[in-house]
Amino acid sequence: MMKPRPLGKSGLFVNPIGLGGMPMSIQGRPDGTRSIRTICAALDAGMDFIDTADVYCLNDEDIGHNERLIAKALREWGGTAKITVATKGGLERPRGAWMENGRPEHLKAACEASLKALGVDCITLYQLHAPDEQVPFAESIGALRDLKQAGKILHVGLSNVSVSEIKAAQKIVEIVSVQNECNLYDRETFEEGVVAYCEKGGIALFPYSPVGGHRRHGRVSDDALLQDIATQHDATPYQVALAWLLAISPVMIPIPGASRPESAQSSAAAMRLQLSPEDIARIDKHSA
């Protein structure tokens, strides 16, 4: 098992692969019983970080579904490890759409609702889900600073941001993490300097859709290079894709989603997969 990785400069450490909760709460979601088993299976397999959001749900009437699911699973789980749960605010789900709302009053109300849904007095990591073009970025970040000062949240993170946005946020409040889409086929986070900036500043980077997400999931399993490397290591192409992210940056903490216990267990097993320098070089040069 790889060593735990720092959650930025928060003083907290988590195991290097976490669980993304979204697939258990959006369209096509499994029943609650299977989702509870999936979360518990992830924790039993060594995951100790769960990423969620208030909008991981069907629509605005269903807000907080995933947060409530996670809270229930944690109550039922029999383990003793400390589990870190991160959530997000800044979106809405009118009639099932995904829309930004970074207004300070919305973020503060959303945080209160997330506290209730998670059943906690303080959220360990609260992330701005995405910048809202209709709201000055500094106002949205200022709301998170206010929530931290009020003791509602312990640490602040960002999602779907550029280097310039990270820098702007840092002028207002300490940022311990960034969550952007990042995988073998989507390398913008590297190309635009976000990974390098996080490494230099000691900021944790949570790649979401680390095995391609729903759109590219099949691409990973069909990828000849990943299949070849997986065969050499008695692993799966998905595990190779996760292990590659872990190998190329010490701040990476991938958060693959899961809706079945077997998927969560498989993702967690990637923490034990050690790719060779040759493997890493081959994947670095690979594009599909």
C-alpha positions in Angstrom: 0.0 0.0 0.0 1.3 3.4 -0.9 1.9 5.9 1.9 -0.8 8.4 2.7 -0.6 11.8 1.0 -0.9 15.2 2.5 -4.2 17.1 2.0 -2.3 20.2 1.0 -1.0 22.1 4.0 -4.0 21.2 6.2 -1.9 18.8 8.3 -4.3 16.0 7.3 -3.2 12.9 5.4 -5.3 10.5 3.3 -4.6 7.3 1.4 -3.7 8.1 -2.2 -7.0 6.9 -3.9 -10.4 8.2 -2.7 -14.0 7.4 -3.5 -16.0 9.6 -5.8 -19.7 9.5 -4.8 -21.4 10.9 -7.8 -22.4 7.7 -9.7 -24.5 6.6 -6.7 -26.8 9.6 -6.8 -27.3 10.8 -10.3 -29.5 9.5 -13.2 -29.3 5.7 -13.4 -28.2 5.4 -9.8 -28.3 2.0 -8.0 -30.6 1.4 -5.1 -29.6 2.7 -1.7 -28.7 -0.7 -0.3 -26.1 -1.4 -3.0 -24.7 2.1 -2.6 -24.2 1.6 1.1 -22.4 -1.7 0.4 -20.3 0.1 -2.2 -19.2 2.8 0.3 -18.5 0.3 3.0 -16.5 -1.9 0.6 -14.4 1.1 -0.4 -13.6 1.9 3.2 -12.8 -1.8 4.0 -10.4 -1.8 1.0 -8.4 1.1 2.4 -10.0 4.3 1.0 -10.3 6.9 3.7 -11.3 9.9 1.7 -14.8 10.4 0.1 -15.7 13.2 -2.3 -19.3 14.3 -2.6 -21.4 17.4 -3.4 -24.8 18.7 -2.6 -25.8 18.5 -6.3 -24.9 14.8 -6.6 -28.7 14.1 -7.0 -31.4 14.0 -9.6 -32.7 17.6 -9.3 -33.2 20.5 -6.9 -35.8 18.5 -5.0 -33.2 15.8 -4.4 -30.4 18.1 -3.2 -28.0 16.4 -0.7 -28.9 12.8 -1.7 -25.3 11.7 -1.9 -24.3 13.5 1.3 -27.1 11.7 3.2 -26.1 8.4 1.6 -22.5 8.8 2.8 -23.6 9.8 6.3 -25.8 6.7 6.5 -23.0 4.5 5.3 -20.5 5.9 7.8 -23.0 5.2 10.6 -23.4 1.6 9.5 -19.7 0.9 8.7 -18.0 -1.1 11.3 -14.5 0.2 10.8 -12.4 2.3 13.1 -10.2 4.3 10.6 -10.7 8.1 10.5 -12.6 9.0 7.3 -12.3 12.4 5.6 -15.4 13.6 3.7 -15.2 16.5 1.3 -18.2 18.2 -0.2 -18.9 21.0 -2.6 -21.2 24.0 -3.1 -21.8 26.4 -5.9 -24.1 24.5 -8.4 -27.9 24.0 -8.6 -29.9 21.3 -10.3 -33.1 22.9 -11.7 -35.1 20.2 -13.5 -32.0 18.1 -13.6 -29.7 20.7 -15.3 -26.3 21.6 -13.9 -26.1 25.4 -13.3 -23.5 27.5 -11.5 -24.6 29.6 -8.5 -21.7 31.2 -6.8 -23.6 33.9 -5.0 -22.4 34.3 -1.4 -25.9 33.8 0.0 -26.4 30.6 -2.0 -23.0 29.2 -0.9 -23.7 29.9 2.8 -27.2 28.3 2.6 -25.8 25.4 0.7 -23.1 24.9 3.4 -25.7 24.9 6.1 -27.7 22.3 4.2 -24.6 20.1 3.7 -23.8 20.2 7.4 -27.3 18.9 8.1 -27.2 16.3 5.3 -23.8 15.0 6.5 -24.8 15.2 10.2 -21.7 17.1 11.2 -21.0 20.4 13.0 -18.0 21.3 10.7 -17.1 20.1 7.2 -13.5 19.1 6.9 -13.0 20.2 3.3 -15.6 22.4 1.5 -14.9 23.1 -2.2 -16.3 25.7 -4.6 -17.7 23.4 -7.3 -17.0 25.8 -10.2 -16.5 29.5 -10.8 -19.8 31.4 -11.7 -19.3 33.8 -14.6 -22.3 35.8 -13.3 -20.7 36.4 -9.9 -17.3 38.1 -9.1 -15.0 35.2 -8.2 -13.7 37.1 -5.1 -17.2 37.3 -3.7 -17.7 33.5 -4.0 -14.3 32.8 -2.4 -15.1 35.5 0.3 -18.2 33.4 1.3 -16.0 30.4 1.8 -13.6 32.5 3.9 -16.5 33.6 6.0 -17.7 30.0 6.5 -14.2 29.0 7.6 -14.0 31.9 10.1 -17.4 31.0 11.4 -16.2 27.4 12.1 -18.6 25.8 9.6 -15.7 24.5 7.5 -12.2 23.5 8.4 -10.4 23.8 5.0 -11.2 25.4 1.6 -10.7 23.8 -1.8 -11.5 24.7 -5.4 -12.8 22.7 -8.4 -12.8 23.3 -12.1 -10.2 26.1 -11.9 -7.2 27.6 -13.7 -3.9 28.7 -12.2 -5.0 32.3 -12.3 -8.2 31.5 -10.4 -6.2 29.5 -7.7 -3.9 32.5 -7.3 -6.9 34.9 -7.0 -8.5 32.6 -4.3 -5.2 32.4 -2.4 -5.3 36.1 -1.8 -8.5 35.7 0.1 -8.2 32.4 2.0 -5.8 29.4 2.2 -6.5 26.8 -0.5 -5.5 23.2 0.4 -6.9 21.4 -2.7 -7.9 21.6 -6.3 -10.2 19.2 -8.1 -10.1 19.2 -11.9 -10.8 16.6 -14.5 -7.6 14.8 -15.3 -6.8 11.4 -16.9 -4.8 9.7 -19.6 -6.9 11.3 -22.4 -7.6 14.7 -20.8 -4.3 16.3 -19.9 -5.3 20.0 -19.8 -4.6 20.1 -16.1 -1.0 19.3 -16.9 -0.8 21.4 -20.1 -2.3 24.5 -18.4 0.2 24.4 -15.5 -2.3 23.4 -12.7 -0.4 20.3 -11.7 3.0 22.1 -11.6 1.5 25.0 -9.6 -0.1 22.6 -7.1 3.2 20.7 -6.7 5.1 23.9 -6.1 2.6 25.2 -3.6 1.9 22.0 -1.7 -1.7 21.9 -2.8 -3.5 18.5 -3.1 -4.9 17.7 -6.5 -7.9 15.5 -6.9 -8.3 14.3 -10.4 -11.9 13.5 -11.1 -12.9 11.1 -13.9 -9.4 9.6 -13.5 -10.2 6.6 -15.7 -12.0 8.7 -18.3 -15.4 9.2 -16.6 -18.6 8.0 -18.2 -17.7 9.2 -21.7 -14.3 7.5 -21.9 -14.7 4.6 -19.5 -14.8 2.0 -22.3 -11.8 3.6 -23.9 -9.6 2.6 -21.0 -10.7 -1.0 -21.0 -10.1 -1.2 -24.8 -6.7 0.6 -24.8 -4.1 -1.8 -26.1 -1.2 -0.2 -24.2 -3.0 -0.3 -20.9 -4.1 -3.9 -21.5 -0.5 -4.9 -22.2 0.8 -3.2 -19.1 -2.1 -4.6 -17.0 -1.3 -8.1 -18.1 2.3 -7.8 -17.0 1.2 -6.7 -13.5 -1.8 -9.0 -13.2 -3.9 -5.9 -13.0 -6.7 -4.2 -14.9 -6.4 -1.3 -17.4 -8.3 0.9 -14.9 -5.9 0.1 -12.2 -3.0 1.0 -14.5 -4.6 4.3 -15.4 -4.9 5.2 -11.7 -1.4 4.0 -10.8 -0.1 6.2 -13.6 -1.6 9.3 -12.1 -0.2 8.4 -8.7 3.3 7.8 -10.2 3.6 11.1 -12.1 2.8 13.5 -9.3 3.1 13.3 -5.5 0.1 15.7 -5.0 -2.3 13.5 -7.0 -5.1 11.8 -5.1 -7.5 10.3 -7.7 -11.1 10.0 -6.8 -12.7 7.4 -9.1 -16.4 7.0 -8.9 -18.1 3.7 -8.1 -21.6 2.3 -8.0 -20.7 -1.3 -7.3 -18.7 -2.8 -4.4 -16.4 -4.6 -6.9 -15.6 -1.4 -8.7 -14.6 0.4 -5.4 -12.5 -2.5 -4.3 -10.7 -2.7 -7.7 -9.9 1.0 -7.6 -8.5 0.8 -4.1 -6.2 -2.1 -5.2 -4.5 0.4 -7.6 -2.8 1.8 -4.4 -0.7 -1.4 -4.4 0.3 -1.3 -8.0 3.9 -0.1 -8.7 4.5 0.7 -12.3 8.0 0.5 -13.7 9.8 3.6 -15.1 9.4 2.0 -18.5 5.6 1.6 -18.0 5.3 5.2 -17.0 7.3 6.5 -19.9 5.2 4.4 -22.3 2.0 5.9 -20.9 3.4 9.4 -20.8 4.0 9.2 -24.6 0.6 7.5 -25.2 -2.4 9.2 -26.7 -5.5 7.6 -27.9 
